[in-house]
């Protein structure tokens, strides 16, 4: 790419400008700029245009050539645009000496695929605006005679456009459409809606809490997991209910099929295949549309970007790489450059996926079988999807010394250890080579073999992702017990991609630079379907509210795992893939899976995500649980009663007096099924009974943490003034000033969670706010005093005027008081 823009009318053969290839590069960028602003209605082959030029062509002559061959008319608007382009090119050279973003690359018979110079784009904005006005006028004139109601480059208007059809995109599109917004889901491949390119599983520690919360709000991922599961298993049951976690292995093909069916049957929701490459941004920094690679602009009032690993994605297998968002699918190009041109910061992250093996070539006799739970639990609170299915088994194997030897001898063949990829990978889902390097003391690592579909032979090798060359991957698989003769169906690969650090968004996931523009999913630096889905729901709801003019909604950190997730993303400067963990929440005893509906379904109803049927189900459940808790507290039994004897034996603590069933249930190792066994249970479902028991058994702890939660909320929710100049607060450390100025926190609590801002800085910030408050109060008091004084003067003037006109005896008697006042 050219590093210096050419001066106007400068000879391109001169040493300062280089060869004719540099002219071609800049003209490609110029042609793309014209096309994006709707000035160029045809995509002529650049090679033909450039073939007519020689090394002595000037910039203006080249422009004339393009105009002649493309039919571009020299209207005043076009001339203004050309002037803006040339001026910006010269400014770029003077200011930085190089182009500030990657310029266009020509394809054989299409427009350039990459972005153009950001400074040129901004410098030509005035000309583009004038051009749009000119086009609108001409289009109106032509449409009046033809009956066509839209401009040539515009499609139908939408309230919200969602870019990306992954888990974030699906939740965003559904949330937007269900709240009444006319929504378009724009995705690269309609056949890969809600695809699970890595492990086809939903849930796990902290992730299951997210899924329950999404479902409580009216989201879809929990219902999908319950519809399409192959196996379900409850984790951490030996620990407290705060960390219980449901995990489901799902059928990836069925999951994608059913989700597409849900999308297609949702009112207000439309789907379209296409690649977004740019945004139409208005003069007030507001989103007005999304442009595709083939030149269509979808007008909208809000846009949600959920591109996952596709933005400039590149996959690696050993030393070999190719541009791809994931195996077999093209990347999204151009959008990164457009966002950079708008002033956003981008960076690169890496993730990976393991090999897939043919289940028919696995020796199951050498593996440990992992069966599903006989008592099936559910992600969704909707009993409509509680349909039990036949479960499939997973299997467990382990790495061997031979596995470790092969990896250690070939570390240099991996993209990361070989040194040709420096993107950061996920800390909590490392590759097998990372495990071998980091945990040298371990002689073996667990490897799980999990089915990918009910009717598919593909088996996912969990815990064995790698970037090693394909020729070594099969040899590695053959070192695992049970896989000595396996056949590999798909090789493992690593993928690196562009992301945008989420501190550039606020807690609603709306960007701080562009109103109506939302980022969610892996684009924000997270990893996992559940984290993406949670962000998608929040972004979709708020995008719909932007379109309707309603106030945006954010989730307090102490209110939900969704709130904790988003607060971490927008507050902390994260430079590695973020995964949700139960330890990230300070209030996990209150934020449990079983009470997610009690916490969030009323909000979902208020937002318009929960329909009448779900709302009636929720109210009925809460009424039954409240009535049962009251019954347990009022029902008393004698110490010699069978249930009391059984509870004493189970807990190891004898009963010596009459107690209530609530007190019995509060004892350790005593659970609700014991009451049912003795005929003392209520009419509750197993899930309702368990939730009631948890509330009773841990009521003291829950009450204490709820109090702490309220106290923290009262302190942390103190708002910070918008646009506060942190750099001028000398009592703050320089690091704190820089971090606060970049993040621009909304509350004191958010400010305190920013890395590099210590408690002393928060104290200084509070003092500064108090000084500002007292200054305002002082000004207000002074203003009030001045207003009262003016009123007194006016009253005195009025009385004197009346006296001069002929005062009454009463008025005369009041004159001394008037004089005193004066």
C-alpha positions in Angstrom: 0.0 0.0 0.0 1.1 3.6 -0.6 2.5 5.3 2.4 2.3 8.9 1.0 -0.7 10.3 -0.8 0.1 12.1 -4.1 0.0 15.8 -4.3 -2.5 17.2 -6.8 -1.2 17.3 -10.4 2.1 15.8 -9.2 3.9 13.5 -11.7 3.5 9.9 -10.4 6.8 8.9 -12.0 8.8 11.2 -9.7 10.8 9.7 -6.8 8.5 11.2 -4.2 5.5 9.3 -5.5 7.0 6.1 -6.8 5.8 4.0 -9.7 2.4 3.8 -11.4 1.4 1.0 -9.0 1.1 3.6 -6.3 -1.3 5.6 -8.5 -3.4 2.5 -9.0 -3.5 1.9 -5.2 -4.7 5.4 -4.5 -7.2 5.4 -7.3 -8.6 2.1 -6.1 -9.3 3.7 -2.8 -10.7 6.8 -4.5 -13.1 4.7 -6.6 -14.2 2.8 -3.5 -14.9 6.1 -1.8 -17.1 7.2 -4.7 -19.0 4.0 -4.7 -19.6 4.0 -1.0 -21.1 7.5 -1.2 -23.4 6.5 -4.1 -21.6 8.6 -6.7 -20.5 5.6 -8.8 -23.3 3.4 -10.0 -21.1 0.9 -11.9 -18.3 -1.3 -10.8 -15.9 -1.1 -13.9 -12.9 -3.4 -13.8 -10.0 -1.4 -12.3 -7.5 -3.2 -14.5 -9.2 -1.8 -17.6 -9.3 1.7 -16.2 -5.7 1.6 -15.0 -4.5 0.1 -18.3 -5.2 3.3 -20.1 -2.8 5.3 -17.9 0.9 5.7 -18.1 3.6 6.7 -15.6 3.2 10.4 -16.2 -0.5 10.7 -15.4 -1.4 13.3 -12.8 -4.0 12.9 -10.1 -6.5 15.1 -11.9 -6.0 13.3 -15.2 -6.5 10.0 -13.5 -9.8 11.3 -12.0 -10.9 12.5 -15.4 -10.2 9.1 -16.8 -12.2 7.4 -14.2 -15.1 9.9 -14.6 -15.1 9.4 -18.4 -15.0 5.6 -18.3 -17.5 5.2 -15.4 -20.0 7.8 -16.6 -19.5 10.0 -13.5 -20.9 13.4 -14.2 -19.0 16.5 -13.1 -21.8 18.0 -10.9 -21.0 20.6 -8.3 -21.5 17.9 -5.6 -19.0 15.6 -7.3 -16.5 18.4 -7.7 -16.8 19.2 -4.0 -16.2 15.6 -3.2 -13.1 15.4 -5.4 -11.8 18.5 -3.7 -12.3 17.0 -0.3 -10.6 13.8 -1.3 -7.5 15.6 -2.7 -7.4 18.0 0.3 -7.5 15.1 2.7 -4.8 13.2 0.8 -2.5 16.2 1.1 -3.4 16.7 4.8 -2.6 13.0 5.5 0.8 13.5 3.9 1.6 16.6 5.8 0.4 15.4 9.2 1.6 11.8 9.4 3.4 11.0 6.2 1.5 7.9 5.7 -2.0 6.6 5.2 -3.8 6.0 8.5 -5.5 2.7 7.4 -5.0 -0.1 4.9 -6.0 1.1 1.5 -8.0 -0.7 -1.2 -6.9 -3.8 -2.9 -8.2 -4.6 -6.4 -9.9 -7.8 -7.4 -10.2 -9.0 -10.9 -13.7 -7.8 -11.8 -15.1 -6.2 -8.6 -14.7 -3.2 -6.4 -11.8 -3.2 -3.9 -12.4 -5.3 -0.8 -10.8 -3.2 1.9 -11.3 0.2 3.5 -9.8 3.5 2.3 -7.9 6.2 4.0 -9.8 7.4 7.1 -8.6 10.9 6.8 -9.7 11.1 3.2 -13.1 9.7 4.2 -13.5 12.4 6.9 -12.1 15.2 4.6 -14.7 14.4 1.9 -17.7 14.3 4.3 -18.9 17.7 3.3 -18.8 16.9 -0.4 -20.5 13.6 0.3 -23.3 15.3 2.2 -23.8 17.7 -0.7 -23.8 14.8 -3.1 -26.5 13.0 -1.1 -28.7 16.0 -1.3 -28.1 16.2 -5.1 -28.9 12.6 -5.5 -32.0 12.8 -3.4 -33.3 15.7 -5.4 -32.6 14.0 -8.7 -34.0 10.7 -7.4 -37.2 12.4 -6.4 -37.5 14.0 -9.8 -37.0 10.8 -11.6 -39.2 8.8 -9.2 -42.0 11.2 -9.7 -42.2 10.1 -13.3 -41.4 6.4 -12.8 -43.4 5.7 -9.6 -40.4 4.3 -7.8 -40.3 5.3 -4.1 -36.8 4.5 -3.1 -33.3 5.5 -4.2 -31.3 3.2 -6.3 -28.8 2.2 -3.6 -31.3 1.9 -0.7 -33.2 -1.1 0.4 -36.3 -1.1 2.7 -35.9 0.9 5.9 -35.6 -0.9 9.2 -35.7 0.1 12.8 -32.8 -2.1 13.7 -30.2 -4.0 11.6 -28.3 -6.8 13.4 -25.0 -7.8 11.7 -24.1 -11.5 12.3 -26.2 -14.6 12.8 -24.4 -16.3 15.7 -25.7 -16.6 19.2 -25.4 -12.9 20.0 -27.0 -12.0 16.7 -29.9 -14.3 17.1 -30.7 -13.1 20.6 -30.3 -9.5 19.5 -32.6 -9.9 16.5 -35.2 -11.8 18.5 -35.2 -9.3 21.4 -35.5 -6.4 19.0 -38.3 -7.9 17.0 -40.2 -9.1 20.1 -40.2 -5.6 21.5 -41.8 -4.2 18.3 -38.9 -3.0 16.2 -38.8 -3.9 12.5 -35.5 -5.9 12.5 -33.2 -7.2 9.8 -30.7 -10.0 10.6 -27.8 -9.6 8.1 -25.5 -12.6 8.0 -22.8 -14.1 5.8 -24.5 -17.5 5.5 -28.1 -18.2 6.2 -27.2 -21.9 6.5 -25.0 -21.3 9.5 -27.6 -19.5 11.7 -26.7 -20.1 15.4 -23.9 -22.5 14.4 -21.8 -24.1 17.2 -18.3 -24.2 15.5 -16.6 -25.3 18.7 -18.0 -27.5 21.4 -21.8 -28.0 20.8 -22.6 -27.5 24.5 -24.5 -25.0 26.6 -24.1 -24.2 30.2 -21.4 -25.0 32.8 -20.2 -23.0 35.8 -21.5 -19.4 35.7 -22.5 -20.0 32.1 -25.7 -21.8 33.2 -26.6 -18.9 35.4 -26.4 -16.7 32.3 -28.6 -19.0 30.3 -31.2 -19.1 33.1 -31.2 -15.3 33.3 -31.5 -14.9 29.5 -34.5 -17.3 29.6 -36.1 -15.4 32.6 -35.9 -12.2 30.5 -37.5 -13.9 27.5 -34.5 -15.0 25.5 -34.1 -18.1 23.5 -30.9 -20.0 24.2 -32.2 -21.9 27.2 -35.3 -23.1 25.3 -33.0 -24.2 22.4 -30.7 -26.2 24.7 -33.8 -27.9 26.3 -35.2 -28.8 22.9 -32.0 -30.1 21.3 -30.0 -31.7 24.1 -28.1 -35.0 23.7 -27.1 -35.2 27.4 -27.5 -33.2 30.6 -25.4 -33.2 33.7 -25.5 -31.2 36.9 -22.1 -29.9 38.0 -20.9 -29.0 41.5 -23.8 -30.7 43.4 -21.5 -31.5 46.3 -21.1 -27.7 46.8 -23.6 -25.0 47.7 -26.5 -24.0 45.4 -24.8 -20.8 44.5 -22.4 -22.7 42.2 -24.6 -25.5 41.0 -24.3 -25.5 37.2 -26.3 -27.3 34.5 -24.5 -28.4 31.3 -26.1 -29.8 28.2 -24.5 -31.4 25.2 -26.5 -30.4 22.2 -27.1 -31.6 18.6 -25.4 -28.8 16.6 -27.3 -29.5 13.4 -30.7 -29.7 15.1 -29.9 -26.6 17.1 -29.1 -24.5 14.0 -32.2 -25.8 12.2 -34.6 -25.1 15.1 -33.2 -21.7 15.8 -33.6 -20.7 12.1 -37.2 -21.9 12.3 -37.8 -19.7 15.4 -36.3 -16.7 13.6 -38.4 -17.2 10.5 -41.6 -17.4 12.5 -41.0 -14.3 14.6 -43.1 -11.3 13.6 -41.1 -8.1 12.6 -38.0 -10.1 11.9 -36.5 -10.4 8.4 -33.3 -12.2 7.3 -30.9 -11.4 4.5 -27.5 -12.9 3.4 -24.8 -10.3 2.9 -21.5 -8.9 4.2 -21.5 -5.6 6.0 -18.5 -3.5 5.1 -19.4 0.0 6.3 -21.8 2.2 8.3 -23.8 5.2 7.2 -23.2 7.8 10.0 -25.1 11.0 10.1 -23.8 14.5 10.9 -24.6 14.1 14.6 -22.6 10.9 14.9 -25.8 8.7 14.7 -26.2 5.5 12.8 -28.4 5.8 9.7 -27.6 2.6 7.8 -25.5 -0.5 7.1 -23.7 -0.9 3.8 -23.0 -4.3 2.2 -20.1 -5.4 0.0 -22.3 -5.4 -3.1 -23.4 -1.8 -2.6 -26.8 -2.0 -0.8 -27.5 0.3 2.1 -30.0 -0.9 4.7 -31.3 2.2 6.4 -31.9 1.9 10.1 -32.2 3.8 13.3 -29.9 1.5 15.3 -27.4 -1.2 14.4 -26.0 -4.1 16.4 -22.6 -5.6 15.3 -22.1 -9.2 16.3 -19.4 -10.5 13.9 -17.9 -13.1 16.2 -14.5 -14.3 14.9 -15.2 -13.2 11.3 -13.7 -9.7 11.2 -10.5 -10.2 9.2 -10.5 -13.8 10.6 -7.5 -16.0 9.7 -7.2 -19.7 10.7 -3.9 -21.5 11.3 -3.0 -25.1 11.0 0.7 -25.3 11.8 2.6 -22.9 9.5 -0.3 -22.8 7.0 -3.0 -20.2 7.2 -5.9 -18.9 5.2 -8.4 -16.1 5.5 -11.5 -17.5 7.2 -13.9 -16.7 10.0 -14.0 -20.4 10.8 -13.2 -23.5 8.8 -14.9 -23.5 5.4 -16.4 -20.0 5.7 -15.1 -16.7 4.3 -14.1 -13.9 6.7 -15.8 -10.5 6.9 -13.5 -7.8 5.4 -13.8 -4.1 5.3 -15.8 -3.5 8.4 -12.8 -3.3 10.7 -11.3 -0.5 8.5 -14.7 1.3 8.5 -14.8 1.2 12.3 -11.2 2.4 12.6 -12.1 5.3 10.3 -14.8 6.2 12.7 -12.2 6.4 15.6 -12.6 3.0 17.2 -9.7 1.0 18.7 -9.3 -2.6 17.5 -7.0 -5.4 18.5 -6.5 -9.1 17.8 -7.5 -12.2 19.8 -7.1 -15.9 19.2 -9.1 -19.0 20.0 -9.1 -22.5 18.6 -11.1 -25.7 18.2 -9.9 -29.4 18.4 -10.1 -32.2 15.9 -13.2 -34.2 15.1 -12.9 -37.9 15.0 -15.2 -40.6 13.5 -17.1 -42.2 16.4 -17.2 -45.5 14.5 -13.4 -45.9 14.7 -13.2 -45.4 18.5 -12.5 -48.3 20.9 -15.0 -47.6 23.7 -13.8 -50.5 25.8 -10.7 -48.4 26.7 -12.8 -45.4 27.7 -14.6 -44.4 30.8 -18.3 -43.8 30.1 -19.9 -40.6 31.3 -23.7 -40.9 31.4 -26.3 -38.2 31.7 -28.3 -37.5 34.9 -31.4 -39.7 35.3 -33.3 -36.7 36.8 -33.3 -34.3 33.9 -33.1 -30.6 34.8 -34.0 -27.6 32.6 -32.5 -24.3 31.6 -35.9 -22.8 30.7 -38.6 -21.8 33.2 -41.2 -22.6 30.4 -42.6 -26.1 30.9 -43.6 -26.2 27.2 -40.0 -27.3 26.3 -39.6 -29.7 29.2 -39.7 -32.8 27.0 -37.4 -35.6 28.0 -35.3 -37.3 25.3 -33.1 -40.3 25.1 -29.6 -39.3 26.3 -26.3 -40.2 24.7 -23.1 -40.9 26.6 -19.9 -39.0 26.6 -16.5 -40.7 27.3 -13.3 -39.9 29.1 -9.7 -40.6 28.2 -6.3 -39.1 29.1 -3.1 -38.0 27.6 -0.1 -40.2 27.8 3.7 -39.6 28.1 3.9 -40.2 24.4 1.4 -37.4 23.8 3.5 -35.0 25.9 6.7 -36.0 24.1 5.3 -35.4 20.6 4.0 -32.0 21.6 7.2 -30.9 23.4 9.3 -31.9 20.4 7.1 -30.0 17.9 6.2 -26.8 19.8 8.0 -24.7 17.2 5.4 -25.9 14.6 2.5 -24.2 16.4 1.5 -20.7 15.4 2.0 -19.2 19.0 5.2 -21.0 20.0 6.6 -20.7 16.5 6.3 -16.9 16.8 4.2 -16.1 13.7 1.0 -15.4 15.7 1.1 -13.1 18.8 -2.6 -12.8 19.5 -3.8 -13.6 23.0 -5.8 -16.8 23.5 -8.3 -17.7 26.2 -6.8 -18.3 29.7 -9.5 -20.7 30.8 -9.7 -22.8 27.7 -6.1 -23.4 26.7 -4.8 -25.5 23.9 -3.2 -28.8 24.6 0.3 -27.4 24.0 -0.4 -24.6 26.5 -1.4 -27.3 29.1 1.8 -29.2 28.5 3.9 -26.1 28.8 2.1 -24.5 31.8 1.6 -27.6 33.9 4.8 -29.6 33.5 4.2 -31.3 36.8 1.0 -33.1 35.5 1.7 -36.4 33.9 -1.8 -36.6 32.3 -4.7 -34.4 31.3 -8.4 -35.4 30.9 -9.8 -35.5 27.4 -13.5 -35.9 26.8 -15.1 -37.4 23.7 -18.5 -35.9 23.1 -21.0 -36.6 20.3 -21.9 -33.7 18.0 -25.2 -35.0 16.8 -27.8 -37.7 17.2 -27.4 -38.8 13.6 -23.8 -37.8 13.0 -20.6 -39.8 13.4 -18.6 -36.7 14.4 -17.1 -36.7 17.9 -15.7 -33.6 19.5 -12.4 -34.1 21.3 -12.8 -31.7 24.2 -9.6 -30.4 25.8 -7.4 -31.2 22.8 -7.5 -28.0 20.7 -4.2 -27.4 19.0 -2.4 -25.3 16.3 0.0 -28.1 15.3 0.2 -29.1 11.6 -2.4 -31.5 10.3 0.3 -34.2 9.7 1.0 -34.3 13.4 -2.6 -34.1 14.7 -3.5 -37.7 13.8 -0.3 -39.0 15.3 -1.2 -37.2 18.5 -4.8 -38.6 18.5 -3.4 -42.1 18.2 -1.4 -41.7 21.4 -4.7 -41.4 23.4 -6.2 -44.6 24.9 -9.3 -45.7 22.8 -8.2 -43.6 19.8 -5.3 -45.7 18.6 -7.0 -46.5 15.3 -9.3 -43.5 15.0 -10.0 -41.6 11.8 -9.9 -37.9 11.9 -12.8 -36.1 10.1 -11.8 -32.5 10.6 -8.4 -31.1 11.7 -8.0 -28.8 14.7 -7.1 -25.1 13.9 -6.5 -21.8 15.7 -8.3 -18.7 14.5 -7.3 -15.1 15.1 -9.7 -12.2 14.5 -10.3 -8.5 15.1 -12.2 -7.3 18.2 -13.0 -4.0 19.7 -12.2 -3.5 23.4 -15.5 -3.0 25.1 -14.6 0.0 27.2 -15.6 1.9 24.1 -19.3 1.0 25.0 -21.3 2.0 28.0 -23.4 -0.4 30.2 -26.2 -0.5 27.6 -23.6 -1.8 25.0 -24.1 1.3 22.9 -20.9 2.8 21.7 -19.7 6.1 23.2 -18.7 7.5 19.8 -21.7 6.7 17.6 -25.3 6.8 19.0 -27.5 3.9 17.9 -24.5 1.6 17.3 -24.1 -1.4 19.6 -21.4 -4.1 19.9 -22.0 -7.5 21.4 -20.6 -11.0 21.5 -17.0 -12.1 20.7 -16.5 -8.7 19.0 -16.3 -7.3 22.6 -13.6 -9.8 23.6 -15.6 -12.6 25.2 -15.5 -16.3 24.6 -18.5 -18.7 24.7 -22.0 -18.9 23.3 -23.6 -18.0 26.7 -21.7 -14.7 27.1 -22.5 -13.8 23.5 -26.2 -14.5 23.9 -26.4 -12.4 27.1 -24.8 -9.4 25.4 -27.0 -9.9 22.3 -30.2 -9.7 24.3 -29.1 -6.5 26.1 -27.9 -4.9 22.8 -31.1 -6.0 20.9 -33.4 -4.6 23.6 -31.6 -1.3 23.7 -31.3 -1.0 20.0 -35.1 -1.3 19.8 -35.5 1.3 22.4 -33.2 3.7 20.5 -35.4 3.2 17.5 -38.5 4.0 19.5 -37.0 6.8 21.5 -37.4 5.1 24.8 -34.9 5.2 27.7 -32.1 2.6 27.5 -31.8 -0.2 30.0 -28.7 -1.4 31.8 -28.2 -4.2 34.3 -26.6 -3.3 37.6 -23.7 -5.5 38.6 -25.3 -6.6 41.8 -28.6 -7.5 40.0 -27.5 -10.4 37.8 -24.6 -12.3 36.2 -25.5 -10.4 33.0 -24.9 -7.2 34.8 -21.6 -8.5 36.2 -20.5 -9.6 32.7 -21.2 -6.3 31.0 -19.8 -4.3 33.9 -16.5 -6.2 33.6 -16.4 -5.7 29.9 -17.1 -2.0 29.8 -15.1 -1.1 32.9 -11.9 -3.2 32.7 -9.4 -2.9 29.9 -9.5 -6.6 28.9 -6.8 -7.9 26.5 -7.6 -11.6 26.6 -10.8 -13.5 25.8 -13.2 -13.1 28.8 -15.0 -16.0 30.3 -17.7 -15.8 32.9 -16.9 -17.4 36.3 -18.9 -17.6 39.5 -16.0 -16.0 41.3 -16.5 -12.8 39.3 -19.7 -12.1 41.1 -19.6 -10.7 44.6 -23.3 -11.7 45.3 -23.5 -15.2 43.9 -25.5 -16.5 46.8 -28.3 -14.2 45.8 -27.8 -14.5 42.0 -28.6 -18.2 41.7 -30.1 -20.1 38.8 -33.2 -21.1 40.7 -34.3 -17.5 41.4 -33.4 -16.0 38.0 -37.1 -15.7 37.1 -38.0 -14.0 40.4 -35.2 -11.5 39.8 -35.6 -10.8 36.1 -38.9 -11.9 34.6 -40.8 -8.8 35.9 -38.2 -6.7 34.0 -38.6 -8.9 30.9 -42.4 -8.3 31.1 -41.8 -4.5 31.4 -39.5 -4.5 28.4 -42.0 -6.5 26.3 -40.0 -9.7 26.0 -42.3 -11.9 28.2 -45.7 -12.7 26.7 -48.9 -13.3 28.6 -48.6 -17.0 28.7 -45.1 -16.9 30.3 -46.2 -14.1 32.6 -49.2 -16.2 33.9 -46.9 -19.2 34.4 -44.5 -17.0 36.4 -47.1 -15.5 38.6 -48.6 -19.0 39.3 -45.2 -20.4 40.3 -44.5 -17.5 42.6 -47.9 -17.8 44.3 -47.4 -21.6 44.8 -44.0 -21.1 46.3 -45.1 -18.3 48.6 -48.1 -20.4 49.8 -45.8 -23.4 50.4 -43.3 -21.4 52.4 -46.1 -20.1 54.6 -47.5 -23.6 55.1 -44.1 -25.0 56.1 -43.7 -22.2 58.6 -47.2 -22.8 60.1 -47.1 -26.6 60.2 -45.6 -27.9 63.5 -44.7 -31.5 64.4 -43.9 -33.3 67.7 -40.4 -34.5 68.4 -41.6 -38.1 68.2 -43.2 -37.6 64.8 -41.8 -39.9 62.1 -40.5 -37.0 60.0 -38.9 -35.4 63.1 -37.2 -38.7 64.0 -35.9 -39.1 60.4 -34.6 -35.5 60.3 -32.8 -36.0 63.6 -31.1 -39.2 62.4 -30.1 -37.5 59.1 -28.7 -34.3 60.6 -27.3 -36.0 63.7 -29.0 -33.4 65.9 -31.9 -34.7 68.1 -35.2 -32.7 68.4 -36.4 -32.0 71.9 -39.4 -29.7 71.3 -42.2 -29.0 68.9 -40.8 -27.5 65.6 -42.1 -26.3 62.3 -41.5 -28.1 59.0 -39.5 -25.0 58.0 -37.1 -25.5 61.0 -36.8 -29.2 60.0 -36.0 -28.3 56.4 -33.3 -25.8 57.6 -31.3 -28.6 59.1 -28.2 -29.9 57.2 -28.7 -33.0 55.0 -32.5 -32.7 55.2 -34.2 -32.0 51.9 -37.7 -31.5 50.6 -38.1 -35.1 49.3 -38.0 -36.3 53.0 -41.2 -34.3 53.6 -42.8 -35.9 50.5 -41.8 -39.4 51.8 -43.7 -38.7 55.0 -46.8 -37.2 53.3 -46.0 -33.7 54.3 -45.0 -32.3 50.9 -46.9 -29.6 48.9 -48.2 -29.4 45.3 -44.9 -28.2 43.8 -42.8 -29.3 40.9 -39.3 -30.6 41.7 -37.8 -27.3 40.6 -40.2 -25.3 42.7 -39.7 -27.5 45.7 -35.9 -27.2 45.4 -36.1 -23.4 45.0 -38.3 -23.2 48.1 -35.9 -25.3 50.1 -32.9 -23.2 49.1 -34.7 -20.0 50.2 -35.6 -21.5 53.6 -32.3 -23.4 54.3 -30.1 -20.4 53.4 -32.4 -17.6 54.5 -30.0 -16.2 57.1 -27.1 -16.0 54.6 -29.4 -14.7 51.9 -30.8 -12.0 54.1 -27.3 -10.8 55.1 -26.1 -10.7 51.5 -29.2 -9.0 50.3 -28.5 -6.3 52.9 -24.9 -6.0 51.7 -26.2 -5.9 48.2 -28.5 -3.0 49.0 -25.8 -1.1 50.8 -23.3 -1.5 47.9 -25.9 -0.4 45.4 -26.7 2.7 47.4 -23.0 3.7 47.5 -21.9 2.5 44.1 -24.8 4.0 42.1 -23.9 7.6 42.9 -23.7 9.1 39.4 -20.7 10.9 38.1 -21.2 14.1 36.1 -21.2 13.6 32.3 -18.1 15.0 30.7 -16.1 15.4 33.9 -12.6 16.5 33.2 -10.6 13.9 35.1 -7.2 15.2 33.8 -7.8 18.5 35.7 -8.2 16.7 39.1 -4.7 17.0 40.4 -5.4 14.9 43.5 -5.8 11.8 41.4 -2.8 9.8 40.3 -1.9 10.2 36.7 -2.7 6.5 36.0 -6.2 7.0 37.5 -6.7 10.2 35.5 -5.8 8.4 32.2 -8.0 5.3 33.0 -11.0 7.4 34.1 -10.8 9.7 31.1 -10.7 6.7 28.7 -13.5 4.7 30.3 -15.7 7.6 31.4 -17.5 5.7 34.1 -21.1 6.5 34.9 -21.1 5.8 38.6 -18.7 5.8 41.6 -18.9 2.0 41.7 -17.9 1.6 38.1 -15.0 4.0 38.7 -13.7 1.9 41.6 -13.7 -1.2 39.5 -11.4 0.2 36.8 -7.9 -1.3 36.9 -5.4 1.2 38.1 -7.9 3.3 40.1 -7.2 2.6 43.8 -9.3 3.5 46.9 -7.3 6.7 47.5 -8.2 7.9 44.1 -11.9 7.2 44.8 -11.7 9.2 48.0 -10.1 12.1 46.1 -12.8 11.8 43.5 -15.5 12.0 46.1 -13.9 15.0 47.7 -13.8 16.7 44.3 -17.5 16.0 43.7 -18.3 17.4 47.1 -16.4 20.6 46.3 -18.3 20.9 43.1 -21.6 20.3 44.9 -20.9 23.0 47.5 -19.8 25.4 44.8 -23.1 24.9 43.1 -25.1 25.2 46.3 -23.2 28.4 47.1 -24.1 29.8 43.7 -27.7 28.8 44.2 -27.9 30.4 47.6 -26.3 33.6 46.3 -28.8 33.6 43.4 -31.7 33.1 45.8 -30.5 35.9 48.0 -30.2 38.2 45.0 -33.7 37.3 43.8 -35.2 38.1 47.2 -33.4 41.4 47.4 -34.7 42.3 44.0 -38.3 41.5 45.1 -37.9 43.7 48.2 -36.7 46.6 46.0 -39.6 46.1 43.7 -42.1 46.1 46.6 -40.6 49.3 48.0 -40.7 51.0 44.6 -44.4 50.0 44.2 -45.3 51.4 47.7 -43.6 54.7 47.1 -45.3 55.1 43.8 -48.7 54.5 45.5 -47.9 57.0 48.3 -47.0 59.7 45.8 -50.3 59.0 44.0 -52.2 59.5 47.3 -51.5 57.2 50.2 -54.3 55.9 52.6 -54.0 56.2 56.4 -53.1 52.5 56.6 -50.4 52.9 54.0 -49.1 56.0 55.8 -48.9 53.9 59.0 -46.7 51.4 57.2 -44.3 54.0 55.9 -41.7 53.5 58.8 -41.6 49.8 58.0 -41.1 50.6 54.3 -38.3 53.0 55.1 -36.7 50.3 57.3 -36.9 47.8 54.5 -35.5 50.3 52.1 
